[in-house]
């Protein structure tokens, strides 16, 4: 088997013919194996994220953003919470 000739032939393959049989079987198998590995890895990552979310996040503990905003303004002396900070809109 002439490896250089085979590599040259594979390098010259052009897409767009719509015929999948023009791609050598070992390339198709390698691509399918790579995609399978990626999908399995993504499945494991999503499962770990789900477990972390279920165990690490407590219900009802998150703060409401509406109540958090006035607390920020109360920390600034002399600042009115209803003041428009952008002078371009006046």
PDB file as gemmi writes it, atoms N, CA and C in Angstrom:
CRYST1    1.000    1.000    1.000  90.00  90.00  90.00 P 1                      
ATOM      1  N   UNK A   1       0.848  -1.181   0.000  1.00  0.00           N  
ATOM      2  CA  UNK A   1       0.000   0.000   0.000  1.00  0.00           C  
ATOM      3  C   UNK A   1       0.893   1.242   0.000  1.00  0.00           C  
ATOM      4  N   UNK A   2       0.629   2.129  -0.885  1.00  0.00           N  
ATOM      5  CA  UNK A   2       1.386   3.370  -1.016  1.00  0.00           C  
ATOM      6  C   UNK A   2       0.730   4.443  -0.150  1.00  0.00           C  
ATOM      7  N   UNK A   3       1.327   4.716   1.034  1.00  0.00           N  
ATOM      8  CA  UNK A   3       0.739   5.680   1.970  1.00  0.00           C  
ATOM      9  C   UNK A   3       0.736   7.095   1.412  1.00  0.00           C  
ATOM     10  N   UNK A   4       1.761   7.477   0.707  1.00  0.00           N  
ATOM     11  CA  UNK A   4       1.827   8.823   0.136  1.00  0.00           C  
ATOM     12  C   UNK A   4       0.738   9.006  -0.914  1.00  0.00           C  
ATOM     13  N   UNK A   5       0.517   7.996  -1.738  1.00  0.00           N  
ATOM     14  CA  UNK A   5      -0.543   8.082  -2.747  1.00  0.00           C  
ATOM     15  C   UNK A   5      -1.920   8.150  -2.115  1.00  0.00           C  
ATOM     16  N   UNK A   6      -2.133   7.360  -1.038  1.00  0.00           N  
ATOM     17  CA  UNK A   6      -3.408   7.381  -0.343  1.00  0.00           C  
ATOM     18  C   UNK A   6      -3.643   8.735   0.322  1.00  0.00           C  
ATOM     19  N   UNK A   7      -2.616   9.281   0.957  1.00  0.00           N  
ATOM     20  CA  UNK A   7      -2.738  10.595   1.591  1.00  0.00           C  
ATOM     21  C   UNK A   7      -3.025  11.668   0.561  1.00  0.00           C  
ATOM     22  N   UNK A   8      -2.393  11.592  -0.584  1.00  0.00           N  
ATOM     23  CA  UNK A   8      -2.643  12.561  -1.642  1.00  0.00           C  
ATOM     24  C   UNK A   8      -4.070  12.451  -2.160  1.00  0.00           C  
ATOM     25  N   UNK A   9      -4.559  11.222  -2.294  1.00  0.00           N  
ATOM     26  CA  UNK A   9      -5.925  11.020  -2.774  1.00  0.00           C  
ATOM     27  C   UNK A   9      -6.950  11.571  -1.784  1.00  0.00           C  
ATOM     28  N   UNK A  10      -6.709  11.334  -0.488  1.00  0.00           N  
ATOM     29  CA  UNK A  10      -7.624  11.832   0.538  1.00  0.00           C  
ATOM     30  C   UNK A  10      -7.593  13.355   0.585  1.00  0.00           C  
ATOM     31  N   UNK A  11      -6.426  13.941   0.430  1.00  0.00           N  
ATOM     32  CA  UNK A  11      -6.300  15.392   0.460  1.00  0.00           C  
ATOM     33  C   UNK A  11      -7.027  16.042  -0.712  1.00  0.00           C  
ATOM     34  N   UNK A  12      -7.173  15.333  -1.789  1.00  0.00           N  
ATOM     35  CA  UNK A  12      -7.817  15.885  -2.978  1.00  0.00           C  
ATOM     36  C   UNK A  12      -9.325  15.680  -2.992  1.00  0.00           C  
ATOM     37  N   UNK A  13      -9.892  15.010  -1.977  1.00  0.00           N  
ATOM     38  CA  UNK A  13     -11.341  14.802  -1.938  1.00  0.00           C  
ATOM     39  C   UNK A  13     -12.042  16.148  -1.840  1.00  0.00           C  
ATOM     40  N   UNK A  14     -13.035  16.318  -2.632  1.00  0.00           N  
ATOM     41  CA  UNK A  14     -13.812  17.553  -2.630  1.00  0.00           C  
ATOM     42  C   UNK A  14     -15.225  17.232  -2.190  1.00  0.00           C  
ATOM     43  N   UNK A  15     -15.776  18.072  -1.347  1.00  0.00           N  
ATOM     44  CA  UNK A  15     -17.148  17.880  -0.897  1.00  0.00           C  
ATOM     45  C   UNK A  15     -18.126  18.421  -1.910  1.00  0.00           C  
ATOM     46  N   UNK A  16     -19.393  18.232  -1.615  1.00  0.00           N  
ATOM     47  CA  UNK A  16     -20.424  18.792  -2.477  1.00  0.00           C  
ATOM     48  C   UNK A  16     -21.015  17.809  -3.459  1.00  0.00           C  
ATOM     49  N   UNK A  17     -20.455  16.623  -3.579  1.00  0.00           N  
ATOM     50  CA  UNK A  17     -21.022  15.655  -4.509  1.00  0.00           C  
ATOM     51  C   UNK A  17     -22.267  15.019  -3.926  1.00  0.00           C  
ATOM     52  N   UNK A  18     -22.418  15.069  -2.601  1.00  0.00           N  
ATOM     53  CA  UNK A  18     -23.571  14.484  -1.947  1.00  0.00           C  
ATOM     54  C   UNK A  18     -23.455  12.980  -1.792  1.00  0.00           C  
ATOM     55  N   UNK A  19     -22.365  12.402  -2.244  1.00  0.00           N  
ATOM     56  CA  UNK A  19     -22.180  10.968  -2.156  1.00  0.00           C  
ATOM     57  C   UNK A  19     -21.207  10.661  -1.025  1.00  0.00           C  
ATOM     58  N   UNK A  20     -21.722  10.118   0.068  1.00  0.00           N  
ATOM     59  CA  UNK A  20     -20.897   9.857   1.239  1.00  0.00           C  
ATOM     60  C   UNK A  20     -19.925   8.706   1.005  1.00  0.00           C  
ATOM     61  N   UNK A  21     -20.189   7.885   0.018  1.00  0.00           N  
ATOM     62  CA  UNK A  21     -19.305   6.740  -0.235  1.00  0.00           C  
ATOM     63  C   UNK A  21     -17.965   7.170  -0.812  1.00  0.00           C  
ATOM     64  N   UNK A  22     -17.835   8.415  -1.237  1.00  0.00           N  
ATOM     65  CA  UNK A  22     -16.548   8.880  -1.735  1.00  0.00           C  
ATOM     66  C   UNK A  22     -15.549   9.094  -0.611  1.00  0.00           C  
ATOM     67  N   UNK A  23     -16.051   9.219   0.631  1.00  0.00           N  
ATOM     68  CA  UNK A  23     -15.175   9.373   1.785  1.00  0.00           C  
ATOM     69  C   UNK A  23     -14.759   7.971   2.226  1.00  0.00           C  
ATOM     70  N   UNK A  24     -13.476   7.736   2.411  1.00  0.00           N  
ATOM     71  CA  UNK A  24     -13.027   6.402   2.830  1.00  0.00           C  
ATOM     72  C   UNK A  24     -13.667   5.979   4.152  1.00  0.00           C  
ATOM     73  N   UNK A  25     -13.910   4.695   4.281  1.00  0.00           N  
ATOM     74  CA  UNK A  25     -14.609   4.165   5.450  1.00  0.00           C  
ATOM     75  C   UNK A  25     -13.857   4.437   6.746  1.00  0.00           C  
ATOM     76  N   UNK A  26     -12.522   4.387   6.729  1.00  0.00           N  
ATOM     77  CA  UNK A  26     -11.784   4.611   7.972  1.00  0.00           C  
ATOM     78  C   UNK A  26     -11.893   6.061   8.433  1.00  0.00           C  
ATOM     79  N   UNK A  27     -12.075   7.000   7.507  1.00  0.00           N  
ATOM     80  CA  UNK A  27     -12.262   8.397   7.907  1.00  0.00           C  
ATOM     81  C   UNK A  27     -13.649   8.568   8.518  1.00  0.00           C  
ATOM     82  N   UNK A  28     -14.664   7.951   7.895  1.00  0.00           N  
ATOM     83  CA  UNK A  28     -16.014   8.028   8.450  1.00  0.00           C  
ATOM     84  C   UNK A  28     -16.067   7.399   9.833  1.00  0.00           C  
ATOM     85  N   UNK A  29     -15.400   6.256  10.013  1.00  0.00           N  
ATOM     86  CA  UNK A  29     -15.404   5.581  11.314  1.00  0.00           C  
ATOM     87  C   UNK A  29     -14.679   6.422  12.357  1.00  0.00           C  
ATOM     88  N   UNK A  30     -13.574   7.037  11.979  1.00  0.00           N  
ATOM     89  CA  UNK A  30     -12.829   7.877  12.910  1.00  0.00           C  
ATOM     90  C   UNK A  30     -13.651   9.092  13.324  1.00  0.00           C  
ATOM     91  N   UNK A  31     -14.339   9.702  12.373  1.00  0.00           N  
ATOM     92  CA  UNK A  31     -15.188  10.859  12.663  1.00  0.00           C  
ATOM     93  C   UNK A  31     -16.331  10.455  13.592  1.00  0.00           C  
ATOM     94  N   UNK A  32     -16.965   9.311  13.314  1.00  0.00           N  
ATOM     95  CA  UNK A  32     -18.064   8.850  14.155  1.00  0.00           C  
ATOM     96  C   UNK A  32     -17.588   8.564  15.575  1.00  0.00           C  
ATOM     97  N   UNK A  33     -16.410   7.979  15.714  1.00  0.00           N  
ATOM     98  CA  UNK A  33     -15.862   7.693  17.038  1.00  0.00           C  
ATOM     99  C   UNK A  33     -15.562   8.989  17.793  1.00  0.00           C  
ATOM    100  N   UNK A  34     -15.022   9.958  17.093  1.00  0.00           N  
ATOM    101  CA  UNK A  34     -14.720  11.242  17.734  1.00  0.00           C  
ATOM    102  C   UNK A  34     -15.999  11.939  18.200  1.00  0.00           C  
ATOM    103  N   UNK A  35     -17.038  11.918  17.369  1.00  0.00           N  
ATOM    104  CA  UNK A  35     -18.311  12.538  17.742  1.00  0.00           C  
ATOM    105  C   UNK A  35     -18.911  11.808  18.939  1.00  0.00           C  
ATOM    106  N   UNK A  36     -18.837  10.470  18.941  1.00  0.00           N  
ATOM    107  CA  UNK A  36     -19.360   9.698  20.069  1.00  0.00           C  
ATOM    108  C   UNK A  36     -18.649  10.087  21.360  1.00  0.00           C  
ATOM    109  N   UNK A  37     -17.328  10.207  21.313  1.00  0.00           N  
ATOM    110  CA  UNK A  37     -16.570  10.576  22.503  1.00  0.00           C  
ATOM    111  C   UNK A  37     -16.953  11.963  23.002  1.00  0.00           C  
ATOM    112  N   UNK A  38     -17.144  12.890  22.083  1.00  0.00           N  
ATOM    113  CA  UNK A  38     -17.541  14.250  22.468  1.00  0.00           C  
ATOM    114  C   UNK A  38     -18.928  14.240  23.116  1.00  0.00           C  
ATOM    115  N   UNK A  39     -19.853  13.501  22.542  1.00  0.00           N  
ATOM    116  CA  UNK A  39     -21.206  13.463  23.105  1.00  0.00           C  
ATOM    117  C   UNK A  39     -21.231  12.790  24.474  1.00  0.00           C  
ATOM    118  N   UNK A  40     -20.466  11.724  24.654  1.00  0.00           N  
ATOM    119  CA  UNK A  40     -20.380  11.096  25.969  1.00  0.00           C  
ATOM    120  C   UNK A  40     -19.758  12.044  26.985  1.00  0.00           C  
ATOM    121  N   UNK A  41     -18.733  12.771  26.585  1.00  0.00           N  
ATOM    122  CA  UNK A  41     -18.104  13.737  27.491  1.00  0.00           C  
ATOM    123  C   UNK A  41     -19.081  14.830  27.888  1.00  0.00           C  
ATOM    124  N   UNK A  42     -19.838  15.320  26.929  1.00  0.00           N  
ATOM    125  CA  UNK A  42     -20.838  16.354  27.231  1.00  0.00           C  
ATOM    126  C   UNK A  42     -21.916  15.813  28.169  1.00  0.00           C  
ATOM    127  N   UNK A  43     -22.291  14.547  28.003  1.00  0.00           N  
ATOM    128  CA  UNK A  43     -23.281  13.934  28.880  1.00  0.00           C  
ATOM    129  C   UNK A  43     -22.763  13.866  30.312  1.00  0.00           C  
ATOM    130  N   UNK A  44     -21.518  13.484  30.481  1.00  0.00           N  
ATOM    131  CA  UNK A  44     -20.930  13.408  31.824  1.00  0.00           C  
ATOM    132  C   UNK A  44     -20.853  14.797  32.450  1.00  0.00           C  
ATOM    133  N   UNK A  45     -20.452  15.786  31.676  1.00  0.00           N  
ATOM    134  CA  UNK A  45     -20.347  17.152  32.196  1.00  0.00           C  
ATOM    135  C   UNK A  45     -21.720  17.670  32.624  1.00  0.00           C  
ATOM    136  N   UNK A  46     -22.744  17.422  31.819  1.00  0.00           N  
ATOM    137  CA  UNK A  46     -24.097  17.881  32.164  1.00  0.00           C  
ATOM    138  C   UNK A  46     -24.625  17.141  33.394  1.00  0.00           C  
ATOM    139  N   UNK A  47     -24.308  15.863  33.533  1.00  0.00           N  
ATOM    140  CA  UNK A  47     -24.745  15.114  34.712  1.00  0.00           C  
ATOM    141  C   UNK A  47     -24.075  15.657  35.977  1.00  0.00           C  
ATOM    142  N   UNK A  48     -22.787  15.961  35.888  1.00  0.00           N  
ATOM    143  CA  UNK A  48     -22.084  16.542  37.038  1.00  0.00           C  
ATOM    144  C   UNK A  48     -22.672  17.914  37.376  1.00  0.00           C  
ATOM    145  N   UNK A  49     -22.973  18.719  36.373  1.00  0.00           N  
ATOM    146  CA  UNK A  49     -23.568  20.035  36.619  1.00  0.00           C  
ATOM    147  C   UNK A  49     -24.941  19.894  37.276  1.00  0.00           C  
ATOM    148  N   UNK A  50     -25.694  18.896  36.867  1.00  0.00           N  
ATOM    149  CA  UNK A  50     -27.013  18.658  37.468  1.00  0.00           C  
ATOM    150  C   UNK A  50     -26.875  18.272  38.931  1.00  0.00           C  
ATOM    151  N   UNK A  51     -25.953  17.395  39.246  1.00  0.00           N  
ATOM    152  CA  UNK A  51     -25.746  16.977  40.638  1.00  0.00           C  
ATOM    153  C   UNK A  51     -25.286  18.156  41.489  1.00  0.00           C  
ATOM    154  N   UNK A  52     -24.374  18.952  40.954  1.00  0.00           N  
ATOM    155  CA  UNK A  52     -23.903  20.136  41.695  1.00  0.00           C  
ATOM    156  C   UNK A  52     -25.056  21.105  41.933  1.00  0.00           C  
ATOM    157  N   UNK A  53     -25.892  21.299  40.915  1.00  0.00           N  
ATOM    158  CA  UNK A  53     -27.025  22.219  41.066  1.00  0.00           C  
ATOM    159  C   UNK A  53     -28.030  21.694  42.092  1.00  0.00           C  
ATOM    160  N   UNK A  54     -28.306  20.402  42.055  1.00  0.00           N  
ATOM    161  CA  UNK A  54     -29.278  19.842  42.996  1.00  0.00           C  
ATOM    162  C   UNK A  54     -28.760  19.858  44.435  1.00  0.00           C  
ATOM    163  N   UNK A  55     -27.482  19.593  44.610  1.00  0.00           N  
ATOM    164  CA  UNK A  55     -26.928  19.552  45.959  1.00  0.00           C  
ATOM    165  C   UNK A  55     -26.449  20.913  46.457  1.00  0.00           C  
ATOM    166  N   UNK A  56     -26.022  21.769  45.549  1.00  0.00           N  
ATOM    167  CA  UNK A  56     -25.399  23.016  45.967  1.00  0.00           C  
ATOM    168  C   UNK A  56     -26.319  24.216  46.038  1.00  0.00           C  
ATOM    169  N   UNK A  57     -27.450  24.168  45.359  1.00  0.00           N  
ATOM    170  CA  UNK A  57     -28.367  25.304  45.376  1.00  0.00           C  
ATOM    171  C   UNK A  57     -29.550  24.996  46.279  1.00  0.00           C  
ATOM    172  N   UNK A  58     -29.835  25.920  47.173  1.00  0.00           N  
ATOM    173  CA  UNK A  58     -30.970  25.754  48.075  1.00  0.00           C  
ATOM    174  C   UNK A  58     -32.161  26.544  47.554  1.00  0.00           C  
ATOM    175  N   UNK A  59     -33.338  25.987  47.729  1.00  0.00           N  
ATOM    176  CA  UNK A  59     -34.542  26.696  47.285  1.00  0.00           C  
ATOM    177  C   UNK A  59     -34.844  27.874  48.198  1.00  0.00           C  
ATOM    178  N   UNK A  60     -35.268  28.981  47.601  1.00  0.00           N  
ATOM    179  CA  UNK A  60     -35.731  30.123  48.356  1.00  0.00           C  
ATOM    180  C   UNK A  60     -34.652  30.968  48.994  1.00  0.00           C  
ATOM    181  N   UNK A  61     -33.402  30.670  48.795  1.00  0.00           N  
ATOM    182  CA  UNK A  61     -32.335  31.420  49.431  1.00  0.00           C  
ATOM    183  C   UNK A  61     -31.881  32.592  48.558  1.00  0.00           C  
ATOM    184  N   UNK A  62     -32.092  32.514  47.256  1.00  0.00           N  
ATOM    185  CA  UNK A  62     -31.624  33.562  46.359  1.00  0.00           C  
ATOM    186  C   UNK A  62     -32.349  34.872  46.666  1.00  0.00           C  
ATOM    187  N   UNK A  63     -31.611  35.969  46.516  1.00  0.00           N  
ATOM    188  CA  UNK A  63     -32.129  37.293  46.819  1.00  0.00           C  
ATOM    189  C   UNK A  63     -32.933  37.859  45.666  1.00  0.00           C  
ATOM    190  N   UNK A  64     -33.981  38.582  45.997  1.00  0.00           N  
ATOM    191  CA  UNK A  64     -34.766  39.263  44.981  1.00  0.00           C  
ATOM    192  C   UNK A  64     -34.032  40.534  44.577  1.00  0.00           C  
ATOM    193  N   UNK A  65     -33.881  40.780  43.271  1.00  0.00           N  
ATOM    194  CA  UNK A  65     -33.122  41.948  42.822  1.00  0.00           C  
ATOM    195  C   UNK A  65     -33.841  43.248  43.133  1.00  0.00           C  
ATOM    196  N   UNK A  66     -35.137  43.222  43.270  1.00  0.00           N  
ATOM    197  CA  UNK A  66     -35.889  44.439  43.591  1.00  0.00           C  
ATOM    198  C   UNK A  66     -35.570  44.956  44.979  1.00  0.00           C  
ATOM    199  N   UNK A  67     -35.318  44.088  45.913  1.00  0.00           N  
ATOM    200  CA  UNK A  67     -34.987  44.533  47.274  1.00  0.00           C  
ATOM    201  C   UNK A  67     -33.504  44.828  47.425  1.00  0.00           C  
ATOM    202  N   UNK A  68     -32.688  44.330  46.535  1.00  0.00           N  
ATOM    203  CA  UNK A  68     -31.248  44.550  46.641  1.00  0.00           C  
ATOM    204  C   UNK A  68     -30.850  45.952  46.174  1.00  0.00           C  
ATOM    205  N   UNK A  69     -31.582  46.557  45.240  1.00  0.00           N  
ATOM    206  CA  UNK A  69     -31.219  47.862  44.682  1.00  0.00           C  
ATOM    207  C   UNK A  69     -31.317  48.979  45.716  1.00  0.00           C  
ATOM    208  N   UNK A  70     -32.400  49.106  46.511  1.00  0.00           N  
ATOM    209  CA  UNK A  70     -32.429  50.186  47.516  1.00  0.00           C  
ATOM    210  C   UNK A  70     -31.327  50.051  48.564  1.00  0.00           C  
ATOM    211  N   UNK A  71     -30.893  48.847  48.858  1.00  0.00           N  
ATOM    212  CA  UNK A  71     -29.819  48.684  49.828  1.00  0.00           C  
ATOM    213  C   UNK A  71     -28.519  49.293  49.314  1.00  0.00           C  
ATOM    214  N   UNK A  72     -28.274  49.211  48.012  1.00  0.00           N  
ATOM    215  CA  UNK A  72     -27.074  49.815  47.441  1.00  0.00           C  
ATOM    216  C   UNK A  72     -27.118  51.331  47.548  1.00  0.00           C  
ATOM    217  N   UNK A  73     -28.285  51.927  47.314  1.00  0.00           N  
ATOM    218  CA  UNK A  73     -28.398  53.383  47.380  1.00  0.00           C  
ATOM    219  C   UNK A  73     -28.288  53.883  48.814  1.00  0.00           C  
ATOM    220  N   UNK A  74     -28.715  53.082  49.771  1.00  0.00           N  
ATOM    221  CA  UNK A  74     -28.626  53.528  51.155  1.00  0.00           C  
ATOM    222  C   UNK A  74     -27.173  53.543  51.636  1.00  0.00           C  
ATOM    223  N   UNK A  75     -26.285  52.859  50.954  1.00  0.00           N  
ATOM    224  CA  UNK A  75     -24.881  52.855  51.339  1.00  0.00           C  
ATOM    225  C   UNK A  75     -24.155  54.101  50.837  1.00  0.00           C  
ATOM    226  N   UNK A  76     -24.732  54.818  49.879  1.00  0.00           N  
ATOM    227  CA  UNK A  76     -24.104  56.021  49.347  1.00  0.00           C  
ATOM    228  C   UNK A  76     -24.668  57.244  50.057  1.00  0.00           C  
ATOM    229  N   UNK A  77     -23.845  57.993  50.778  1.00  0.00           N  
ATOM    230  CA  UNK A  77     -24.369  59.159  51.504  1.00  0.00           C  
ATOM    231  C   UNK A  77     -24.791  60.271  50.547  1.00  0.00           C  
ATOM    232  N   UNK A  78     -25.963  60.868  50.820  1.00  0.00           N  
ATOM    233  CA  UNK A  78     -26.450  61.985  50.024  1.00  0.00           C  
ATOM    234  C   UNK A  78     -26.995  61.591  48.668  1.00  0.00           C  
ATOM    235  N   UNK A  79     -27.205  60.335  48.407  1.00  0.00           N  
ATOM    236  CA  UNK A  79     -27.693  59.876  47.107  1.00  0.00           C  
ATOM    237  C   UNK A  79     -29.175  59.566  47.219  1.00  0.00           C  
ATOM    238  N   UNK A  80     -29.948  60.169  46.347  1.00  0.00           N  
ATOM    239  CA  UNK A  80     -31.378  59.888  46.293  1.00  0.00           C  
ATOM    240  C   UNK A  80     -31.601  58.699  45.364  1.00  0.00           C  
ATOM    241  N   UNK A  81     -32.271  57.646  45.807  1.00  0.00           N  
ATOM    242  CA  UNK A  81     -32.444  56.468  44.960  1.00  0.00           C  
ATOM    243  C   UNK A  81     -33.263  56.750  43.705  1.00  0.00           C  
ATOM    244  N   UNK A  82     -34.080  57.796  43.729  1.00  0.00           N  
ATOM    245  CA  UNK A  82     -34.913  58.101  42.562  1.00  0.00           C  
ATOM    246  C   UNK A  82     -34.247  59.072  41.597  1.00  0.00           C  
ATOM    247  N   UNK A  83     -33.026  59.510  41.872  1.00  0.00           N  
ATOM    248  CA  UNK A  83     -32.319  60.448  41.010  1.00  0.00           C  
ATOM    249  C   UNK A  83     -31.872  59.755  39.733  1.00  0.00           C  
ATOM    250  N   UNK A  84     -32.089  60.435  38.612  1.00  0.00           N  
ATOM    251  CA  UNK A  84     -31.614  59.905  37.339  1.00  0.00           C  
ATOM    252  C   UNK A  84     -30.127  60.212  37.232  1.00  0.00           C  
ATOM    253  N   UNK A  85     -29.316  59.189  37.048  1.00  0.00           N  
ATOM    254  CA  UNK A  85     -27.869  59.369  37.059  1.00  0.00           C  
ATOM    255  C   UNK A  85     -27.322  59.777  35.693  1.00  0.00           C  
ATOM    256  N   UNK A  86     -28.107  59.643  34.660  1.00  0.00           N  
ATOM    257  CA  UNK A  86     -27.642  59.979  33.312  1.00  0.00           C  
ATOM    258  C   UNK A  86     -28.175  61.361  32.920  1.00  0.00           C  
ATOM    259  N   UNK A  87     -27.306  62.408  32.864  1.00  0.00           N  
ATOM    260  CA  UNK A  87     -27.792  63.761  32.557  1.00  0.00           C  
ATOM    261  C   UNK A  87     -28.266  63.903  31.129  1.00  0.00           C  
ATOM    262  N   UNK A  88     -27.934  63.011  30.253  1.00  0.00           N  
ATOM    263  CA  UNK A  88     -28.351  63.112  28.855  1.00  0.00           C  
ATOM    264  C   UNK A  88     -29.853  62.914  28.688  1.00  0.00           C  
ATOM    265  N   UNK A  89     -30.470  62.252  29.627  1.00  0.00           N  
ATOM    266  CA  UNK A  89     -31.911  61.971  29.527  1.00  0.00           C  
ATOM    267  C   UNK A  89     -32.755  63.091  30.121  1.00  0.00           C  
ATOM    268  N   UNK A  90     -32.130  64.084  30.691  1.00  0.00           N  
ATOM    269  CA  UNK A  90     -32.902  65.170  31.330  1.00  0.00           C  
ATOM    270  C   UNK A  90     -33.373  66.183  30.329  1.00  0.00           C  
TER     271      UNK A  90                                                      
END                                                                             
